[in-house]
Amino acid sequence: MGWRIFRSCGAVGAGLATGFLLTIAVEAFSAVVHPVPPGVDLRDIEACRAHVARYPAWVLAVVVVTWGTITMIAAWLATWLGTRRHPAHGYFIAAVLVALVVLNMSMLPYPSWFWCGNLAALPLGGWAGTKLGRGLGSAVPESTALLERQRPAGS
């Protein structure tokens, strides 16, 4: 029992770490294609809001696609590594990433289409990653898992 909990926690940790590292890469891309003007203090929230308000639409469109893809990859990894490839691992990762993106978007002036795109792409990515992580016929079917629980010890 302890091994399963450890494995589940490790799977979720790996999924979150992967999601965060890939998000940092997207932010680095964003900083290259839409750099902060010289002399702007990023500790000033109003300066950050002004910078975000000037993002080109194509950069935001790329971000929607990449954030959805990141959610898919992180959910896939957590489900694939998780105990019995249970979908809860991937769905948890997707829920955390959606919550963090909503928090980010609520603080900065993103256009409404960016909100809609992310609120569609991230859950879809989480669902797809979880499905892929369970494998095509390779995951332990529920009927087999039930039989394993009912099997007497030593048989």
Biotite code that builds the C-alpha atoms (Angstrom):
import biotite.structure as struc

atoms = struc.array([
    struc.Atom([0.000, 0.000, 0.000], chain_id="A", res_id=1, res_name="MET", atom_name="CA", element="C"),
    struc.Atom([2.804, 2.432, 0.891], chain_id="A", res_id=2, res_name="GLY", atom_name="CA", element="C"),
    struc.Atom([4.551, 1.776, -2.429], chain_id="A", res_id=3, res_name="TRP", atom_name="CA", element="C"),
    struc.Atom([1.391, 2.705, -4.357], chain_id="A", res_id=4, res_name="ARG", atom_name="CA", element="C"),
    struc.Atom([1.026, 5.995, -2.512], chain_id="A", res_id=5, res_name="ILE", atom_name="CA", element="C"),
    struc.Atom([4.709, 6.771, -3.032], chain_id="A", res_id=6, res_name="PHE", atom_name="CA", element="C"),
    struc.Atom([4.414, 5.956, -6.726], chain_id="A", res_id=7, res_name="ARG", atom_name="CA", element="C"),
    struc.Atom([1.294, 8.115, -7.116], chain_id="A", res_id=8, res_name="SER", atom_name="CA", element="C"),
    struc.Atom([2.925, 11.075, -5.359], chain_id="A", res_id=9, res_name="CYS", atom_name="CA", element="C"),
    struc.Atom([6.042, 10.657, -7.492], chain_id="A", res_id=10, res_name="GLY", atom_name="CA", element="C"),
    struc.Atom([3.958, 10.520, -10.667], chain_id="A", res_id=11, res_name="ALA", atom_name="CA", element="C"),
    struc.Atom([2.118, 13.714, -9.750], chain_id="A", res_id=12, res_name="VAL", atom_name="CA", element="C"),
    struc.Atom([5.406, 15.393, -8.785], chain_id="A", res_id=13, res_name="GLY", atom_name="CA", element="C"),
    struc.Atom([6.988, 14.395, -12.102], chain_id="A", res_id=14, res_name="ALA", atom_name="CA", element="C"),
    struc.Atom([3.960, 15.667, -14.028], chain_id="A", res_id=15, res_name="GLY", atom_name="CA", element="C"),
    struc.Atom([3.966, 18.998, -12.204], chain_id="A", res_id=16, res_name="LEU", atom_name="CA", element="C"),
    struc.Atom([7.734, 19.432, -12.591], chain_id="A", res_id=17, res_name="ALA", atom_name="CA", element="C"),
    struc.Atom([7.474, 18.686, -16.309], chain_id="A", res_id=18, res_name="THR", atom_name="CA", element="C"),
    struc.Atom([4.592, 21.125, -16.685], chain_id="A", res_id=19, res_name="GLY", atom_name="CA", element="C"),
    struc.Atom([6.461, 23.869, -14.848], chain_id="A", res_id=20, res_name="PHE", atom_name="CA", element="C"),
    struc.Atom([9.706, 23.373, -16.786], chain_id="A", res_id=21, res_name="LEU", atom_name="CA", element="C"),
    struc.Atom([7.915, 23.429, -20.128], chain_id="A", res_id=22, res_name="LEU", atom_name="CA", element="C"),
    struc.Atom([5.990, 26.539, -19.077], chain_id="A", res_id=23, res_name="THR", atom_name="CA", element="C"),
    struc.Atom([9.285, 28.265, -18.286], chain_id="A", res_id=24, res_name="ILE", atom_name="CA", element="C"),
    struc.Atom([10.413, 27.389, -21.827], chain_id="A", res_id=25, res_name="ALA", atom_name="CA", element="C"),
    struc.Atom([7.257, 28.990, -23.259], chain_id="A", res_id=26, res_name="VAL", atom_name="CA", element="C"),
    struc.Atom([7.856, 32.098, -21.164], chain_id="A", res_id=27, res_name="GLU", atom_name="CA", element="C"),
    struc.Atom([11.429, 32.227, -22.488], chain_id="A", res_id=28, res_name="ALA", atom_name="CA", element="C"),
    struc.Atom([10.059, 32.019, -26.054], chain_id="A", res_id=29, res_name="PHE", atom_name="CA", element="C"),
    struc.Atom([7.664, 34.835, -25.220], chain_id="A", res_id=30, res_name="SER", atom_name="CA", element="C"),
    struc.Atom([10.506, 36.962, -23.847], chain_id="A", res_id=31, res_name="ALA", atom_name="CA", element="C"),
    struc.Atom([12.465, 36.483, -27.089], chain_id="A", res_id=32, res_name="VAL", atom_name="CA", element="C"),
    struc.Atom([9.651, 37.302, -29.518], chain_id="A", res_id=33, res_name="VAL", atom_name="CA", element="C"),
    struc.Atom([8.105, 40.087, -27.394], chain_id="A", res_id=34, res_name="HIS", atom_name="CA", element="C"),
    struc.Atom([10.871, 41.408, -25.129], chain_id="A", res_id=35, res_name="PRO", atom_name="CA", element="C"),
    struc.Atom([10.246, 43.803, -22.281], chain_id="A", res_id=36, res_name="VAL", atom_name="CA", element="C"),
    struc.Atom([11.313, 47.315, -23.300], chain_id="A", res_id=37, res_name="PRO", atom_name="CA", element="C"),
    struc.Atom([14.536, 48.562, -21.677], chain_id="A", res_id=38, res_name="PRO", atom_name="CA", element="C"),
    struc.Atom([14.039, 50.340, -18.376], chain_id="A", res_id=39, res_name="GLY", atom_name="CA", element="C"),
    struc.Atom([10.725, 48.658, -17.523], chain_id="A", res_id=40, res_name="VAL", atom_name="CA", element="C"),
    struc.Atom([10.550, 47.403, -13.944], chain_id="A", res_id=41, res_name="ASP", atom_name="CA", element="C"),
    struc.Atom([8.776, 44.010, -13.981], chain_id="A", res_id=42, res_name="LEU", atom_name="CA", element="C"),
    struc.Atom([8.175, 44.289, -10.228], chain_id="A", res_id=43, res_name="ARG", atom_name="CA", element="C"),
    struc.Atom([5.659, 47.036, -11.068], chain_id="A", res_id=44, res_name="ASP", atom_name="CA", element="C"),
    struc.Atom([2.343, 45.292, -11.780], chain_id="A", res_id=45, res_name="ILE", atom_name="CA", element="C"),
    struc.Atom([1.099, 48.190, -13.924], chain_id="A", res_id=46, res_name="GLU", atom_name="CA", element="C"),
    struc.Atom([4.192, 47.928, -16.132], chain_id="A", res_id=47, res_name="ALA", atom_name="CA", element="C"),
    struc.Atom([3.535, 44.160, -16.477], chain_id="A", res_id=48, res_name="CYS", atom_name="CA", element="C"),
    struc.Atom([-0.085, 44.807, -17.409], chain_id="A", res_id=49, res_name="ARG", atom_name="CA", element="C"),
    struc.Atom([0.953, 47.362, -20.031], chain_id="A", res_id=50, res_name="ALA", atom_name="CA", element="C"),
    struc.Atom([3.482, 44.910, -21.473], chain_id="A", res_id=51, res_name="HIS", atom_name="CA", element="C"),
    struc.Atom([0.933, 42.084, -21.664], chain_id="A", res_id=52, res_name="VAL", atom_name="CA", element="C"),
    struc.Atom([-1.652, 44.384, -23.253], chain_id="A", res_id=53, res_name="ALA", atom_name="CA", element="C"),
    struc.Atom([0.790, 44.909, -26.159], chain_id="A", res_id=54, res_name="ARG", atom_name="CA", element="C"),
    struc.Atom([1.335, 41.194, -26.882], chain_id="A", res_id=55, res_name="TYR", atom_name="CA", element="C"),
    struc.Atom([0.839, 40.406, -30.580], chain_id="A", res_id=56, res_name="PRO", atom_name="CA", element="C"),
    struc.Atom([-2.119, 38.114, -31.213], chain_id="A", res_id=57, res_name="ALA", atom_name="CA", element="C"),
    struc.Atom([0.063, 35.501, -32.910], chain_id="A", res_id=58, res_name="TRP", atom_name="CA", element="C"),
    struc.Atom([2.218, 35.146, -29.769], chain_id="A", res_id=59, res_name="VAL", atom_name="CA", element="C"),
    struc.Atom([-0.871, 34.620, -27.639], chain_id="A", res_id=60, res_name="LEU", atom_name="CA", element="C"),
    struc.Atom([-2.193, 32.056, -30.135], chain_id="A", res_id=61, res_name="ALA", atom_name="CA", element="C"),
    struc.Atom([1.082, 30.139, -29.913], chain_id="A", res_id=62, res_name="VAL", atom_name="CA", element="C"),
    struc.Atom([0.853, 30.281, -26.108], chain_id="A", res_id=63, res_name="VAL", atom_name="CA", element="C"),
    struc.Atom([-2.679, 28.809, -26.138], chain_id="A", res_id=64, res_name="VAL", atom_name="CA", element="C"),
    struc.Atom([-1.492, 25.870, -28.249], chain_id="A", res_id=65, res_name="VAL", atom_name="CA", element="C"),
    struc.Atom([1.681, 25.323, -26.231], chain_id="A", res_id=66, res_name="THR", atom_name="CA", element="C"),
    struc.Atom([-0.049, 25.555, -22.840], chain_id="A", res_id=67, res_name="TRP", atom_name="CA", element="C"),
    struc.Atom([-2.595, 22.988, -24.031], chain_id="A", res_id=68, res_name="GLY", atom_name="CA", element="C"),
    struc.Atom([0.230, 20.762, -25.259], chain_id="A", res_id=69, res_name="THR", atom_name="CA", element="C"),
    struc.Atom([2.112, 21.170, -21.981], chain_id="A", res_id=70, res_name="ILE", atom_name="CA", element="C"),
    struc.Atom([-0.997, 20.089, -20.086], chain_id="A", res_id=71, res_name="THR", atom_name="CA", element="C"),
    struc.Atom([-1.288, 17.038, -22.333], chain_id="A", res_id=72, res_name="MET", atom_name="CA", element="C"),
    struc.Atom([2.366, 16.065, -21.823], chain_id="A", res_id=73, res_name="ILE", atom_name="CA", element="C"),
    struc.Atom([2.263, 16.578, -18.049], chain_id="A", res_id=74, res_name="ALA", atom_name="CA", element="C"),
    struc.Atom([-1.027, 14.662, -17.682], chain_id="A", res_id=75, res_name="ALA", atom_name="CA", element="C"),
    struc.Atom([0.302, 11.867, -19.893], chain_id="A", res_id=76, res_name="TRP", atom_name="CA", element="C"),
    struc.Atom([3.448, 11.536, -17.808], chain_id="A", res_id=77, res_name="LEU", atom_name="CA", element="C"),
    struc.Atom([1.617, 11.540, -14.472], chain_id="A", res_id=78, res_name="ALA", atom_name="CA", element="C"),
    struc.Atom([-0.909, 8.960, -15.672], chain_id="A", res_id=79, res_name="THR", atom_name="CA", element="C"),
    struc.Atom([1.726, 6.763, -17.299], chain_id="A", res_id=80, res_name="TRP", atom_name="CA", element="C"),
    struc.Atom([3.902, 6.771, -14.182], chain_id="A", res_id=81, res_name="LEU", atom_name="CA", element="C"),
    struc.Atom([1.028, 6.567, -11.717], chain_id="A", res_id=82, res_name="GLY", atom_name="CA", element="C"),
    struc.Atom([-0.169, 3.481, -9.883], chain_id="A", res_id=83, res_name="THR", atom_name="CA", element="C"),
    struc.Atom([-2.180, 1.297, -12.288], chain_id="A", res_id=84, res_name="ARG", atom_name="CA", element="C"),
    struc.Atom([-2.152, 4.221, -14.710], chain_id="A", res_id=85, res_name="ARG", atom_name="CA", element="C"),
    struc.Atom([-5.156, 5.573, -12.856], chain_id="A", res_id=86, res_name="HIS", atom_name="CA", element="C"),
    struc.Atom([-6.682, 8.623, -14.587], chain_id="A", res_id=87, res_name="PRO", atom_name="CA", element="C"),
    struc.Atom([-6.803, 10.604, -11.331], chain_id="A", res_id=88, res_name="ALA", atom_name="CA", element="C"),
    struc.Atom([-3.099, 11.385, -11.737], chain_id="A", res_id=89, res_name="HIS", atom_name="CA", element="C"),
    struc.Atom([-3.561, 13.091, -15.096], chain_id="A", res_id=90, res_name="GLY", atom_name="CA", element="C"),
    struc.Atom([-6.808, 14.815, -14.155], chain_id="A", res_id=91, res_name="TYR", atom_name="CA", element="C"),
    struc.Atom([-5.171, 16.230, -11.023], chain_id="A", res_id=92, res_name="PHE", atom_name="CA", element="C"),
    struc.Atom([-2.307, 17.649, -13.092], chain_id="A", res_id=93, res_name="ILE", atom_name="CA", element="C"),
    struc.Atom([-4.766, 19.194, -15.556], chain_id="A", res_id=94, res_name="ALA", atom_name="CA", element="C"),
    struc.Atom([-6.807, 20.743, -12.730], chain_id="A", res_id=95, res_name="ALA", atom_name="CA", element="C"),
    struc.Atom([-3.716, 22.306, -11.135], chain_id="A", res_id=96, res_name="VAL", atom_name="CA", element="C"),
    struc.Atom([-2.457, 23.705, -14.455], chain_id="A", res_id=97, res_name="LEU", atom_name="CA", element="C"),
    struc.Atom([-5.905, 25.094, -15.362], chain_id="A", res_id=98, res_name="VAL", atom_name="CA", element="C"),
    struc.Atom([-6.137, 26.756, -11.939], chain_id="A", res_id=99, res_name="ALA", atom_name="CA", element="C"),
    struc.Atom([-2.697, 28.332, -12.336], chain_id="A", res_id=100, res_name="LEU", atom_name="CA", element="C"),
    struc.Atom([-3.478, 29.600, -15.835], chain_id="A", res_id=101, res_name="VAL", atom_name="CA", element="C"),
    struc.Atom([-6.768, 31.106, -14.620], chain_id="A", res_id=102, res_name="VAL", atom_name="CA", element="C"),
    struc.Atom([-4.883, 32.807, -11.776], chain_id="A", res_id=103, res_name="LEU", atom_name="CA", element="C"),
    struc.Atom([-2.349, 34.180, -14.282], chain_id="A", res_id=104, res_name="ASN", atom_name="CA", element="C"),
    struc.Atom([-5.023, 35.395, -16.677], chain_id="A", res_id=105, res_name="MET", atom_name="CA", element="C"),
    struc.Atom([-7.069, 37.017, -13.900], chain_id="A", res_id=106, res_name="SER", atom_name="CA", element="C"),
    struc.Atom([-4.139, 39.259, -12.935], chain_id="A", res_id=107, res_name="MET", atom_name="CA", element="C"),
    struc.Atom([-3.233, 40.471, -16.411], chain_id="A", res_id=108, res_name="LEU", atom_name="CA", element="C"),
    struc.Atom([-5.261, 42.043, -19.255], chain_id="A", res_id=109, res_name="PRO", atom_name="CA", element="C"),
    struc.Atom([-5.529, 39.188, -21.727], chain_id="A", res_id=110, res_name="TYR", atom_name="CA", element="C"),
    struc.Atom([-8.153, 39.350, -24.504], chain_id="A", res_id=111, res_name="PRO", atom_name="CA", element="C"),
    struc.Atom([-11.343, 37.314, -24.102], chain_id="A", res_id=112, res_name="SER", atom_name="CA", element="C"),
    struc.Atom([-10.437, 34.955, -26.979], chain_id="A", res_id=113, res_name="TRP", atom_name="CA", element="C"),
    struc.Atom([-7.259, 34.044, -25.067], chain_id="A", res_id=114, res_name="PHE", atom_name="CA", element="C"),
    struc.Atom([-9.379, 33.105, -22.048], chain_id="A", res_id=115, res_name="TRP", atom_name="CA", element="C"),
    struc.Atom([-11.718, 31.013, -24.201], chain_id="A", res_id=116, res_name="CYS", atom_name="CA", element="C"),
    struc.Atom([-8.835, 29.337, -25.997], chain_id="A", res_id=117, res_name="GLY", atom_name="CA", element="C"),
    struc.Atom([-7.078, 28.364, -22.777], chain_id="A", res_id=118, res_name="ASN", atom_name="CA", element="C"),
    struc.Atom([-10.269, 27.228, -21.058], chain_id="A", res_id=119, res_name="LEU", atom_name="CA", element="C"),
    struc.Atom([-10.802, 24.885, -24.009], chain_id="A", res_id=120, res_name="ALA", atom_name="CA", element="C"),
    struc.Atom([-7.200, 23.830, -24.758], chain_id="A", res_id=121, res_name="ALA", atom_name="CA", element="C"),
    struc.Atom([-6.017, 22.989, -21.248], chain_id="A", res_id=122, res_name="LEU", atom_name="CA", element="C"),
    struc.Atom([-8.878, 20.675, -20.198], chain_id="A", res_id=123, res_name="PRO", atom_name="CA", element="C"),
    struc.Atom([-8.774, 19.069, -23.643], chain_id="A", res_id=124, res_name="LEU", atom_name="CA", element="C"),
    struc.Atom([-5.019, 18.592, -23.315], chain_id="A", res_id=125, res_name="GLY", atom_name="CA", element="C"),
    struc.Atom([-5.467, 17.119, -19.831], chain_id="A", res_id=126, res_name="GLY", atom_name="CA", element="C"),
    struc.Atom([-8.120, 14.717, -21.065], chain_id="A", res_id=127, res_name="TRP", atom_name="CA", element="C"),
    struc.Atom([-6.048, 13.649, -24.092], chain_id="A", res_id=128, res_name="ALA", atom_name="CA", element="C"),
    struc.Atom([-2.871, 13.238, -22.045], chain_id="A", res_id=129, res_name="GLY", atom_name="CA", element="C"),
    struc.Atom([-4.691, 11.131, -19.476], chain_id="A", res_id=130, res_name="THR", atom_name="CA", element="C"),
    struc.Atom([-6.177, 8.923, -22.186], chain_id="A", res_id=131, res_name="LYS", atom_name="CA", element="C"),
    struc.Atom([-2.768, 8.505, -23.826], chain_id="A", res_id=132, res_name="LEU", atom_name="CA", element="C"),
    struc.Atom([-1.142, 7.803, -20.471], chain_id="A", res_id=133, res_name="GLY", atom_name="CA", element="C"),
    struc.Atom([-3.544, 4.966, -19.808], chain_id="A", res_id=134, res_name="ARG", atom_name="CA", element="C"),
    struc.Atom([-2.348, 3.398, -23.068], chain_id="A", res_id=135, res_name="GLY", atom_name="CA", element="C"),
    struc.Atom([-4.240, 1.724, -25.840], chain_id="A", res_id=136, res_name="LEU", atom_name="CA", element="C"),
    struc.Atom([-5.161, -1.582, -24.292], chain_id="A", res_id=137, res_name="GLY", atom_name="CA", element="C"),
    struc.Atom([-2.088, -1.644, -22.075], chain_id="A", res_id=138, res_name="SER", atom_name="CA", element="C"),
    struc.Atom([-3.660, -0.255, -18.911], chain_id="A", res_id=139, res_name="ALA", atom_name="CA", element="C"),
    struc.Atom([-4.923, -2.682, -16.294], chain_id="A", res_id=140, res_name="VAL", atom_name="CA", element="C"),
    struc.Atom([-8.631, -3.145, -16.998], chain_id="A", res_id=141, res_name="PRO", atom_name="CA", element="C"),
    struc.Atom([-10.950, -2.503, -14.055], chain_id="A", res_id=142, res_name="GLU", atom_name="CA", element="C"),
    struc.Atom([-12.170, -6.114, -14.147], chain_id="A", res_id=143, res_name="SER", atom_name="CA", element="C"),
    struc.Atom([-8.584, -7.363, -13.733], chain_id="A", res_id=144, res_name="THR", atom_name="CA", element="C"),
    struc.Atom([-7.927, -4.924, -10.902], chain_id="A", res_id=145, res_name="ALA", atom_name="CA", element="C"),
    struc.Atom([-11.087, -6.127, -9.158], chain_id="A", res_id=146, res_name="LEU", atom_name="CA", element="C"),
    struc.Atom([-10.005, -9.757, -9.532], chain_id="A", res_id=147, res_name="LEU", atom_name="CA", element="C"),
    struc.Atom([-6.589, -8.942, -8.072], chain_id="A", res_id=148, res_name="GLU", atom_name="CA", element="C"),
    struc.Atom([-8.218, -7.394, -5.006], chain_id="A", res_id=149, res_name="ARG", atom_name="CA", element="C"),
    struc.Atom([-10.484, -10.438, -4.504], chain_id="A", res_id=150, res_name="GLN", atom_name="CA", element="C"),
    struc.Atom([-7.784, -13.072, -5.062], chain_id="A", res_id=151, res_name="ARG", atom_name="CA", element="C"),
    struc.Atom([-6.754, -14.777, -1.808], chain_id="A", res_id=152, res_name="PRO", atom_name="CA", element="C"),
    struc.Atom([-3.161, -14.354, -0.719], chain_id="A", res_id=153, res_name="ALA", atom_name="CA", element="C"),
    struc.Atom([-0.768, -16.974, -2.012], chain_id="A", res_id=154, res_name="GLY", atom_name="CA", element="C"),
    struc.Atom([-2.780, -17.976, -5.088], chain_id="A", res_id=155, res_name="SER", atom_name="CA", element="C"),
])
